[in-house]
């Protein structure tokens, strides 16, 4: 198991976040947006500090492509399929320069003009057409369910159950689920059982506590037990902190290192 700090914990710019993550002992730092970065510089900085940038979100430099990507017109729409493929290609190019292993996809908000089953089919077909590009590039698309109760009202994909169904239907080693422990605690609970059941379909984890979406230890999730359960499955990919903080960055990193040390 490998753990990445949240870049948002640190002051400064993207490149300084990498330096700070390394300073505090993290092998990875997750910063999702890549537009506007000097990609060659980013790659050099990551290599210099021995840090992995663990995931990027699908973005595009083209305004014509980008207008199809927001959640208000996301992957649940048929006419977004080709724009998503084009944006994925752009994001893959960025990921290859920086050595990023994961590209995060989300479905967007639920439509009201067609049934859920049809939207499910549209998303699966889009992912099926995206997966070969990821496979050829040696990166993984990770599809993320989000909670609708607190943070993302109206989002289409909410439960790990439906997410796992989608991944099975896509049937590609280059498409897996991003299991966000915070979102799934809000949406459905039953974390350890759901993780164990779907671990072969999970490619990435996000970490935050609930309520509040701050660091572990501030809420109700027993992260020692959750990490132990994940470790017992043999999972060896990344778990990335995606949370705010209630402590100064140095104190926070010290506390989180103590938490994750037995599981590395």
C-alpha positions in Angstrom: 0.0 0.0 0.0 1.3 3.4 -1.0 0.0 6.7 0.4 -0.1 10.2 -1.1 -0.5 13.5 0.6 -3.0 16.0 -0.5 -1.3 18.9 -2.3 -3.8 21.3 -0.8 -2.3 20.7 2.6 0.7 22.8 1.7 1.3 26.5 0.8 2.9 27.6 -2.4 2.4 26.4 -5.9 2.1 22.9 -7.5 5.8 22.4 -7.7 6.3 23.5 -4.0 3.6 21.0 -2.9 5.7 18.2 -4.4 8.8 19.4 -2.5 6.8 19.7 0.8 5.2 16.2 0.3 8.7 14.8 0.0 10.0 16.7 3.0 7.3 15.2 5.1 8.0 11.6 4.0 5.3 11.0 1.4 6.1 9.0 -1.8 3.1 10.6 -3.6 1.3 13.9 -3.7 -2.1 14.1 -5.4 -3.0 17.3 -7.3 -5.7 16.6 -9.8 -5.7 19.6 -12.3 -3.0 19.7 -14.9 -4.1 22.6 -17.2 -1.7 25.5 -16.9 1.2 23.4 -15.6 4.6 23.4 -17.3 4.4 19.6 -17.8 8.1 19.2 -18.5 9.0 21.1 -15.4 6.5 19.1 -13.4 8.0 15.9 -14.6 11.5 17.1 -13.6 10.4 18.2 -10.1 8.6 14.9 -9.4 11.8 13.0 -10.5 14.0 15.3 -8.5 12.1 14.6 -5.3 11.3 11.0 -6.0 7.6 11.7 -5.7 4.6 10.3 -7.8 1.8 12.5 -8.8 -0.9 9.9 -8.3 -3.9 11.1 -10.3 -5.2 13.6 -12.8 -8.7 14.6 -13.7 -9.8 14.5 -17.4 -9.4 18.0 -18.8 -8.9 19.7 -22.2 -7.1 22.7 -23.5 -9.8 23.0 -26.2 -12.8 25.2 -25.3 -14.9 23.2 -27.8 -14.0 19.9 -26.0 -14.1 21.3 -22.5 -17.7 22.5 -22.7 -18.9 18.9 -22.7 -16.9 17.9 -19.6 -18.7 19.7 -16.7 -21.1 17.7 -14.6 -24.0 19.6 -16.0 -23.3 17.9 -19.3 -21.1 14.9 -18.5 -20.5 11.3 -19.4 -24.3 10.5 -19.2 -24.9 12.3 -22.4 -24.3 10.6 -25.8 -22.9 13.7 -27.5 -20.2 14.0 -24.8 -18.6 10.6 -25.8 -16.2 11.9 -28.4 -15.2 15.0 -26.4 -14.4 12.8 -23.4 -12.3 10.6 -25.6 -10.4 13.6 -27.0 -10.0 15.0 -23.5 -8.7 11.7 -22.2 -6.1 11.6 -25.0 -4.9 15.1 -23.9 -4.8 14.0 -20.2 -2.9 10.8 -21.1 -0.3 12.9 -22.8 0.1 15.0 -19.6 0.1 11.9 -17.4 2.9 10.3 -19.5 5.1 13.3 -19.2 4.6 13.4 -15.4 4.5 9.6 -14.8 0.9 9.7 -13.4 -0.7 6.3 -13.1 -4.4 7.2 -12.7 -6.9 9.4 -14.6 -10.1 10.1 -12.7 -13.4 10.1 -14.5 -16.8 11.0 -13.2 -20.2 10.6 -14.7 -21.7 14.0 -14.3 -25.2 14.8 -13.0 -28.2 12.6 -13.5 -30.4 13.5 -16.5 -34.2 13.8 -16.2 -35.1 13.1 -19.8 -34.1 9.4 -19.9 -34.1 6.6 -17.4 -31.2 5.6 -15.2 -30.7 2.4 -17.1 -30.1 4.3 -20.3 -27.6 6.6 -18.7 -25.8 3.7 -17.1 -25.5 2.2 -20.6 -24.2 5.4 -22.1 -21.5 5.7 -19.4 -20.4 2.1 -19.8 -20.1 2.5 -23.6 -18.1 5.6 -23.3 -15.7 4.0 -20.8 -15.4 1.0 -23.2 -14.3 3.3 -26.0 -11.9 5.2 -23.7 -10.3 2.1 -22.1 -8.1 1.0 -25.1 -6.3 4.4 -25.1 -5.5 4.1 -21.4 -4.4 0.5 -21.9 -2.1 1.5 -24.7 -0.6 4.3 -22.6 -0.2 2.1 -19.5 -2.4 4.3 -17.3 -5.6 3.5 -15.5 -9.0 5.2 -15.7 -10.6 5.3 -12.3 -14.3 6.0 -12.1 -15.4 7.8 -9.0 -18.8 7.6 -7.3 -19.7 10.8 -5.3 -22.2 11.4 -2.5 -25.3 13.4 -3.2 -26.3 14.0 0.4 -23.6 16.5 1.4 -21.3 17.5 -1.5 -22.7 16.8 -4.9 -26.5 16.9 -5.2 -27.8 15.4 -8.4 -24.7 13.4 -9.3 -25.5 10.2 -11.3 -23.1 7.6 -9.9 -23.4 7.3 -6.1 -23.0 3.7 -4.9 -20.1 1.4 -5.1 -22.5 -1.4 -6.1 -23.4 0.4 -9.4 -19.8 1.5 -9.9 -18.6 -2.1 -9.6 -21.4 -3.1 -12.1 -20.1 -0.6 -14.6 -16.5 -1.7 -14.2 -17.5 -5.3 -14.8 -19.4 -4.3 -17.9 -16.5 -2.3 -19.3 -14.3 -5.4 -18.7 -10.9 -3.8 -19.1 -7.9 -4.0 -16.8 -7.4 -0.3 -17.6 -10.7 0.8 -16.0 -11.3 0.4 -12.3 -13.3 2.1 -9.5 -12.0 5.0 -7.4 -13.3 4.1 -3.9 -13.5 7.4 -2.0 -13.9 6.3 1.6 -15.4 9.6 2.7 -18.0 9.6 -0.1 -18.9 6.0 0.4 -19.3 6.4 4.2 -21.8 9.3 3.5 -23.6 7.4 0.8 -23.8 3.8 2.0 -21.5 3.0 5.0 -20.6 -0.7 5.2 -17.1 0.3 4.1 -15.0 -2.8 4.9 -17.5 -5.3 3.5 -17.9 -3.3 0.3 -14.1 -2.9 -0.1 -13.5 -6.6 0.4 -16.2 -7.6 -2.0 -15.0 -5.2 -4.8 -11.2 -5.0 -4.2 -10.4 -6.6 -7.6 -12.3 -3.8 -9.2 -10.7 -1.0 -7.2 -7.8 0.9 -8.7 -7.4 3.9 -6.3 -8.6 5.1 -2.9 -9.3 8.6 -1.5 -9.1 9.3 2.2 -11.0 11.7 4.4 -13.1 11.5 7.6 -16.8 12.0 8.0 -18.4 14.4 8.9 -16.4 17.4 7.8 -14.1 15.8 5.2 -11.0 16.6 7.3 -8.1 14.3 8.1 -8.6 10.8 9.7 -9.2 11.1 13.4 -11.6 14.0 13.2 -14.7 12.0 12.5 -16.4 8.6 12.8 -14.4 6.4 10.4 -12.1 3.9 12.1 -9.2 4.3 9.6 -6.9 1.8 11.4 -9.5 -0.9 10.8 -10.2 0.2 7.2 -6.5 0.3 6.3 -6.0 -3.1 7.9 -8.8 -4.6 5.9 -7.4 -3.1 2.7 -4.0 -4.4 3.5 -5.3 -7.9 4.1 -6.7 -8.0 0.6 -3.2 -7.6 -0.9 -4.0 -4.2 -2.5 -0.8 -2.5 -3.5 -1.8 0.6 -5.4 -2.2 4.2 -4.1 -4.3 5.6 -1.4 -4.4 9.4 -1.5 -5.5 11.8 1.1 -8.2 14.1 -0.3 -9.2 16.1 2.7 -8.9 19.4 4.5 -6.9 19.7 7.7 -7.4 20.9 11.2 -3.7 21.1 12.1 -0.7 23.0 10.8 0.8 21.1 7.8 3.8 19.8 9.7 1.8 18.5 12.6 -0.7 17.0 10.3 1.9 15.1 8.3 3.5 13.8 11.4 0.1 12.5 12.7 -0.8 11.0 9.3 2.6 9.3 9.0 2.1 7.6 12.4 -1.4 6.4 11.2 -0.2 4.9 7.9 3.3 3.6 9.0 2.0 0.1 9.9 0.4 -0.3 6.5 3.2 0.7 4.2 
